[in-house]
Amino acid sequence: MTQYSDYKQAFAGLSMPFAWVDLDQMDRNIALHQKRARHVPIRIASKSIRSVEILRYLLDASAQMQGIMCYHPAEAAWLASLGFDDLLIAYPSLDTAALDAALDQVAKGKTIYFMVDLLEHAQAIQKLAQVKQVRALLCLDLDMSIQYPALYFGVHRSRVRNAEEAVALYRQIRGLPNVVLKGVMGYEAQIAGLGDAVPGQFVKNQIIRQLKKNAIPKIESRRTRTVLALREAGADIRLVNGGGTGSVESTILEPTITEVTVGSGYYCSHLFDNYQAFTAQPAAGFAVQVTRHPRTGVLTCNGGGYVASGVAEPLKLPKPYLPRGVRLDSNEGAGEVQTPIHYRGSELQSGDPVFFRHAKAGELCERFNFLYLIRGNNIEREVSTYRGDGKVFM
Ligand SMILES: Cc1ncc(COP(=O)(O)O)c(C=O)c1O
């Protein structure tokens, strides 16, 4: 188990705040998710990594790594220009300049899939692809949410809800000469992104587990039926992507799945502590410096207010990691420029670092230009984040 004194020594002398990735811990996570995915190829979700060097590290870690799931066409274009290939843009875009840049890379021979769930998405790509005289590969985003009478279990993303709607969209797309449907993606967010072992909510955890158990066969049936129906209608579907860090075990069992996505599970941001099915290691976070000591048992640090996106709730705050026994102040949380902490132990003095973990993996990198990589409790090197490379896509 990582000790505060090890990290304090490893990072001694650095200006704070800074962000780090512990390569020993990340290696353990790589091995864990590989084992969970068994024989199924893994696509790396770049939104949960946001560092070119770390993406390279992950891709090089195993032959099981399939390629990158990007979150913006401008990002895909940039990664392709840096030598990456096999890029699935997971979210439809109507940004003409960004689509154009990605299509330039297609013209250079890169394999890039563009996500669609409305005819307009396909038409926008068709228009640009025609000018370049390329054929763009499309992937259809299938909605995986489930509407119960009194509960919507899932997220609001795709318009395509079942096999019939997928085939109807395919028939419209088929008429566009410069695009071709080659993939299906269904992201079961309510399984993959929803913790079911959250401390302090025993009853809610039981309900979520039951809801997940009921939903999994429905998800499998919808995704499988859709892929088979599209093939029956004439589509040459060769990529079927599903899941995320939290759903690997169930996603890989589906017969038509060709790959599963994993992103957050490599850094293991703290929301991914809360799953019954697996335990990943904390591999990334940030350090802030104790600068003030307003009263006994309370210390105040500079920085720290790096709150995650999504519904506003305490779970989205960064989580104190090391030393153990630190907690945030319930009135102040993590502050814009100062974060008070409650701590009764003996390990913290003025000037010391306090290590936190972000709730979400990739968002950590939107706060820092660099990540310090440590191995064996020594700094191995420093790599840039997307932000450090001057790339902010959203
Ligand atoms: C389309 C899609 N696939 C997969 C994922 C899973 O990513 P992660 O493994 O980082 O949770 C996400 C996360 O939001 C997603 O939007």
The ligand as a Gaussian input file, in Angstrom:
#p B3LYP/6-31G(d) Opt

LIG

0 1
 C      -19.160000       6.309000     -25.482000
 C      -18.427000       5.941000     -24.245000
 N      -17.832000       4.736000     -24.176000
 C      -17.158000       4.370000     -23.078000
 C      -17.057000       5.187000     -21.991000
 C      -16.331000       4.668000     -20.784000
 O      -15.206000       5.357000     -20.433000
 P      -14.463000       5.059000     -19.067000
 O      -13.906000       3.682000     -19.154000
 O      -13.425000       6.108000     -19.017000
 O      -15.452000       5.170000     -17.978000
 C      -17.670000       6.432000     -21.996000
 C      -17.627000       7.304000     -20.827000
 O      -18.309000       8.273000     -20.674000
 C      -18.377000       6.816000     -23.166000
 O      -18.986000       8.027000     -23.246000

